[in-house]
Amino acid sequence: GGGGTGGTDAAGGSERTVGTLVPRAPVSLTDLFLGIVTVTAFSRVGSAIQDTGLVSLPSFAYFVVFWQIWSKEASYGTRFDATDVSGQVETLLCCFALLGGSLSAYGDFDGAGCTRVMGTACFVSLLHAALHARVYWWFKDAGREGLGHNVRRYAV
């Protein structure tokens, strides 16, 4: 960034704000694995589109499902502490579900592949609901003001 108001150092490990360096938290291996799995799922949809020569409704729907899974996982990981064991296990389960669902990127709506993708979406939705319930439960005793109250409100 120009003018010293933002950006990264040469190694990409810190953000610069008005002459000071603020270290970034390291990226976990689980988050890196999620990125690889997401790219794999998107590339399988892309291969299905390339092989058929058109963007079919099932391919578009599967892309949307995979995008939603990735965006919800990334959203949770950037808003709440996802470094505990339960957060890491949830992310890994999400990764395995996304890999399983991506096997059906060539499927049509009336086949077993669609059922697999919708099962993946349902399973991951339940995982995310459980995570948000956990955050709400952790902050259930927070007062009406302050950070704890805002975290609880966001989790619902």
N, C-alpha and C positions, 0 to 999 in steps of 0.2 A: 504494500500500500504506500502511496505517496504521502509525503509530509510527516512521516513518523506517527501516523494515527492508527496504523494497523498493519498487519502483514506477518510474515514469518521470517525467522532467521535463515541462514543458508542451509541448515540441516532440516528445516521445516518443523522444529520442535517447540517453538515458543511463539507467542504473539507479542508484538511490540505495541505499547501504548505510551505515547509521550515520553520516549526515552527509557522506559523500563521494560524488562522482559518478564512476562508472566508464563511460567511453565504450564504446558498442557498435560492433562492426565494421559497416561499411556493407553493405547488401544489394546484391548484384551484379545487373546487368541480366539475366544468364542465369537467376538464381534467380527474378526477377520474371517472366520469360517462362515458366518452368516453372509458376509459379502460374497464369498466364493459361491455359496449355495444359491444365492439370489441371482448372480450372474449366470450360473448354470441353468436355472429355471427359465430366465428370460431368453437365453440362447436356444433352449429347446423349443420355446414358442416361436422364436425367430426362424429356426430350422423348419418347423411345420409350415410357417407362412411361405418360406422360400420354396419348399418342395411342392406346395399346392399352387403357388403363383398368385395367391390372393389372400387378403385378410378376411378369413371366415369369421362368422359370429362366435363359434366356439373358441377359436384362437384368441380373439379379442377378449372374450369373457375370461379365459384362463390367464391372460396377461393382467387383466384388472384384479383378479383374485391374488395373483402372485405379488402384484404391486401393493395391494392392501396389506398383505401379510408382512412384506418388507417395511412398509411405512409405519405400521403399528409397532413393529418390533423396534425400529429405529427411534420412533417417538418415545416409547417407554424408556429405552436405554439412555436417552438424552435428558429426560425429565426426572427420573428417579434413579436411586442407587441400584445398579444391576450387577454389582460386583460380588454380591453374596452368593452362596451356593445355590439357593433356590432360584435366583435370577439366572445364573449360568445354566442350570439344568433346564429351565424353561426355554432359554434361547436354543440350547442343543435340541430339545424336543421339537421346537419350531423348525429348526434346520432339517431334521430328519423328515418331518411332515412335508416340508416344502420340496425336498428331494423326491419323496414318494409321489407327491402330486404332480411334479414336473414330468414324471414318466408318462403321464397321460396327455401331454401337450398336443399329440396328434389325434386325440380322441374326438368323437362327435358327441352331441348332446344326448343321443339315445344309447350310448354305449356305456360299458363299465368304467371307462376312463373319466367320464363326467362325474360319475358317482364317487370316484377316487378323489377328484379335485374338490368336489363339494364336501366330502368327508374331511379333507385336509383343511378347508376353510373353517368348517365347524369346529374341528379339534383345536385349531390355533385360536379361534375366537374364545373358546372356553378357557384356554390357557391365559389369554389376556384378561378375561374377566376375573379369573382367579388372582392374577397379579394385582389388578386394581383393587379388588376386595382386600387383599393383604395390605396394601398401602393404606386403605381407608381404616382397616382394623388397627394398624400400628398407630395411627394418628387420631383414633376415635375420642381420646380424652383431651385433645387439644382445645384450648379456649376459643372464644369467638373471634379473636384477633391474633395476628402474628403468622409466622411461616407455617406452623403446624396446621392451622385452620385452612390456609390457602392450599396446602398439599392435600388435605382431606377433601376439600371441595373439588379439586382437579381430578382426584382419583374416582369420584363418582361421576 
